[in-house]
Amino acid sequence: MLKNRLVLIDSFALIYRAFYGIPPTLTRDGHPINAAYGFASAILAAIKDLQPEYLVACFDLPKKTKRHEDYVEYKAHRKPMPDDLVPQIQYCKKILEAMNIPIVSAEGYEGEDVIATIVAQIRRSNGEIQKNIEAIIVTGDSDTFQLVDGLTKVYSMARGAQHALMYDENKVQARYGLPPADFVDFKALKGDTSDNIPGVPGIGEKTAAKLIQEYNNLENIYENIEKIKGKLQTLLIENKEQAFLSRKLSQIVSNAPIEFELKTSRIHDFDQAKVEKLFLDLGFKSLLVRMPVSTRTNDQQTLF
């Protein structure tokens, strides 16, 4: 049976990537627009390349998350959102709304947690696991690699909408030498500078991967700590608590307080005139030729 395809947009990952990857651009009224343009371009690329039946955009909220309760320094080194980016978030949401793409978020949780929660919820119906829905996460970050399995892939836009790689279980294994299920323990050791997750100081990506390959997880590493010699053993012993904290911070959770119904994210055709006007107002004339053709009917048939 062919799988239905749900695409989940890691919105802020794409917005930030667009903001820093596309030169500053202004609307006719002098407002910054580069991030919104890149975000719209990425959405159109995902629709064209992935041909989803369902699509949802997941957002972070501008408040501290559960992870800050565990570690006050979580993401503490990050600067506030740039002034030129702040007004563009609303442009991005207007684009999604015009295209009938639902926006989902949850207070205290990050967009990745919302993504994982949605995937977990669509996998179960009446207590049974559903195997006819393929989930594809569109992002610019590697954090969601831990969610990859036989029914979930990551479409990583490495250098903008024109350069993307699809990560399945084999692709993650080939890149890191580890299956996706081991990705959280791997990050617990090496840390993550982008999120200010400390990991174990002195342990980099290669050493972390080697340890996980040999011992599978943190618990096994510490149960066999006497087999690990020299400076590496010392680093692990001295930073044991920090390693387990880092794993907790790295773990994407799938219990965000949302109730998601798959049918609400089905891609309906849209008011094409409304989308065209919005794109023209924003100066996105070049994107109009990439828009799917609307076939709106009174029955609201889907685009694909």
C-alpha positions in Angstrom: 0.0 0.0 0.0 1.3 3.5 -0.9 1.8 5.6 2.2 0.1 8.9 2.7 2.7 11.6 3.3 2.6 14.2 6.1 5.2 16.9 5.8 6.1 18.7 9.1 7.8 22.1 8.8 10.4 23.0 11.5 9.5 26.6 11.0 12.1 28.6 13.0 14.9 26.4 11.7 14.0 27.4 8.2 13.3 31.0 9.0 16.7 31.5 10.7 18.5 29.7 8.0 16.9 32.0 5.4 17.6 35.1 7.4 21.3 34.4 7.6 21.6 32.8 4.2 19.9 35.4 2.0 21.2 38.9 1.7 19.1 41.6 3.3 16.2 42.6 1.1 13.5 45.2 1.6 9.9 45.5 0.5 8.8 48.6 -1.5 7.9 50.2 1.9 11.4 49.5 3.2 10.6 46.6 5.5 13.1 43.7 5.7 11.8 40.6 3.9 14.7 38.2 3.2 13.7 35.6 5.8 10.1 35.5 4.8 11.2 35.1 1.1 13.5 32.3 2.0 10.8 30.6 4.1 8.2 30.9 1.3 10.7 29.5 -1.1 11.5 26.5 1.1 7.8 25.8 1.6 7.2 25.8 -2.2 10.2 23.6 -2.7 9.0 21.1 -0.1 5.5 21.0 -1.7 7.0 20.5 -5.2 9.6 17.9 -4.2 7.7 15.9 -1.6 4.1 16.1 -3.0 2.5 15.7 0.5 -1.1 15.0 1.1 -0.8 16.7 4.5 1.3 19.6 5.7 1.7 21.4 9.0 4.0 24.1 10.2 5.3 23.8 13.8 6.6 26.9 15.7 8.5 27.7 18.9 6.8 30.2 21.2 8.8 33.2 22.6 8.9 31.8 26.1 11.2 29.6 28.1 10.8 25.9 27.7 10.8 22.9 30.0 14.5 22.5 29.3 15.3 25.8 30.9 13.9 24.5 34.1 16.4 21.7 34.0 19.3 23.9 32.9 19.2 27.6 33.2 22.1 28.0 30.7 20.1 26.2 28.0 20.5 28.4 24.9 21.7 31.2 27.2 24.4 32.3 24.8 22.0 33.0 22.0 21.4 36.7 21.2 17.8 38.0 21.1 16.1 37.7 17.8 17.5 40.3 15.4 15.4 43.4 15.0 15.2 42.9 11.2 13.8 39.4 11.8 11.1 40.1 14.3 8.5 41.6 12.0 9.1 38.9 9.4 7.7 36.2 11.6 4.2 37.6 11.0 4.9 37.6 7.2 5.8 34.0 7.4 2.6 33.2 9.3 0.5 35.2 6.8 2.0 33.1 4.0 1.1 29.9 5.8 -2.5 31.1 6.5 -3.0 32.2 2.9 -2.0 28.7 1.8 -4.2 27.0 4.3 -1.3 25.4 6.1 -2.1 25.0 9.8 0.3 26.4 12.4 0.8 24.4 15.6 2.8 25.3 18.8 2.7 24.5 22.5 3.7 26.7 25.5 6.8 25.3 27.2 7.8 23.1 24.2 9.9 23.7 21.2 8.9 23.2 17.6 10.7 19.9 17.5 8.7 18.6 20.4 5.5 19.6 18.7 6.7 17.7 15.6 7.5 14.6 17.6 4.2 14.8 19.3 2.3 15.0 16.1 4.2 12.1 14.6 3.5 10.0 17.8 -0.2 10.8 17.6 -0.6 10.0 14.0 1.2 6.7 14.5 -1.6 5.5 16.9 -5.3 5.3 16.3 -7.6 3.4 18.7 -4.5 2.0 20.3 -3.2 0.5 17.1 0.0 1.5 15.2 -0.7 3.1 11.8 1.8 2.1 9.1 0.3 3.8 6.1 1.5 7.3 6.9 5.0 8.5 6.0 6.2 11.5 8.0 8.8 13.8 6.5 10.4 16.6 8.7 11.6 19.6 6.8 14.3 21.4 8.7 17.8 22.9 8.6 19.0 21.3 11.9 20.2 17.8 12.7 18.4 17.5 16.0 15.4 15.7 14.5 17.6 12.9 13.2 16.8 11.1 16.4 13.2 10.8 15.2 14.1 9.0 12.0 12.7 5.5 11.7 11.2 3.3 9.0 8.2 5.6 8.7 9.9 9.0 9.4 12.5 10.8 7.4 14.2 14.2 7.6 14.4 16.5 4.6 17.4 18.6 5.5 17.7 21.9 3.7 21.5 22.2 4.1 22.1 25.3 2.0 18.7 26.9 1.3 15.7 25.6 -0.6 17.7 24.5 -3.6 20.1 22.2 -1.7 18.3 19.5 0.3 19.2 16.0 1.5 16.7 13.3 2.5 17.8 11.4 5.6 16.4 7.9 6.2 17.9 5.4 8.7 20.7 4.4 6.3 21.7 8.0 5.6 22.0 8.8 9.3 24.0 5.7 9.8 26.3 6.5 6.9 26.9 10.1 8.2 27.5 9.4 11.9 28.2 5.7 12.1 25.2 5.3 14.4 21.5 4.5 14.0 19.1 7.3 14.7 18.0 5.6 18.0 21.6 6.3 19.3 21.6 9.9 18.3 20.6 11.3 21.8 23.3 9.4 23.7 25.8 10.6 21.0 24.8 14.2 21.6 24.9 13.7 25.4 28.6 13.0 25.0 29.6 15.5 22.4 27.2 18.3 23.5 25.7 20.9 21.2 27.2 24.3 21.0 24.2 25.8 19.1 21.9 25.0 22.1 24.5 25.4 24.8 24.2 21.7 25.8 27.5 21.0 27.6 28.1 17.3 26.9 31.4 16.0 28.2 34.2 18.5 27.8 37.1 17.1 25.7 34.9 14.6 23.9 34.2 15.4 20.2 32.1 13.8 17.5 34.5 11.0 16.6 35.2 9.9 20.2 31.5 10.1 21.1 30.5 8.0 18.1 33.2 5.4 18.9 32.0 5.1 22.5 28.4 4.7 21.5 29.3 2.1 18.8 31.2 0.1 21.5 28.9 0.5 24.5 25.5 1.5 22.9 24.4 4.0 25.5 25.4 6.1 28.5 24.3 3.5 31.1 26.5 0.9 29.4 29.4 3.3 29.2 29.4 3.9 32.9 28.8 0.3 33.8 32.0 -0.5 31.9 33.9 2.6 32.9 36.8 0.5 34.2 37.5 -0.7 30.7 38.0 2.8 29.5 41.5 4.0 30.2 43.4 7.2 30.7 42.2 10.7 30.3 39.0 9.6 28.6 37.9 7.7 31.7 38.7 10.7 33.9 36.6 13.0 31.7 33.7 10.6 31.8 33.8 10.2 35.6 34.2 13.9 36.3 31.3 14.8 34.0 28.9 11.9 34.6 26.1 14.1 35.9 26.6 16.6 33.1 26.4 13.8 30.5 23.1 12.6 31.7 21.7 16.1 31.9 22.9 16.7 28.4 21.0 13.6 27.2 17.8 14.9 28.9 18.3 18.3 27.2 18.9 16.7 23.8 15.9 14.3 24.0 13.0 15.5 21.8 9.8 14.7 23.7 6.6 13.5 22.2 4.1 14.5 24.9 3.5 18.2 24.2 0.0 19.2 25.2 -1.6 19.3 21.8 -4.4 17.3 20.2 -3.7 16.9 16.5 -6.1 15.6 13.9 -4.5 14.6 10.7 -7.5 15.7 8.6 -7.0 19.3 9.6 -3.6 19.4 7.8 -4.8 18.0 4.5 -3.7 20.3 1.7 -6.8 22.0 0.4 -6.6 24.2 -2.6 -6.4 27.8 -1.7 -7.7 31.2 -2.7 -5.1 31.7 -5.5 -5.9 35.4 -5.9 -5.3 36.0 -2.2 -1.9 34.3 -2.3 -0.9 36.1 -5.5 -1.8 39.4 -4.0 0.2 38.7 -0.8 3.2 37.6 -2.8 3.1 40.7 -5.0 2.7 42.9 -1.9 5.7 41.3 -0.4 7.7 41.6 -3.6 7.8 37.8 -4.2 6.9 38.0 -7.9 9.6 35.4 -8.8 7.8 32.9 -6.6 4.5 33.1 -8.4 5.6 30.8 -11.1 6.4 28.1 -8.5 3.0 28.2 -6.9 0.9 25.1 -7.3 -2.1 25.7 -9.5 -5.3 26.2 -7.4 -8.2 24.1 -8.5 -10.6 25.4 -6.0 -14.1 23.9 -6.1 -17.1 24.1 -3.9 -16.1 20.7 -2.6 -12.6 22.0 -1.7 -10.7 19.3 -3.5 -7.0 18.8 -2.5 -4.2 20.2 -4.6 -2.6 16.9 -5.3 
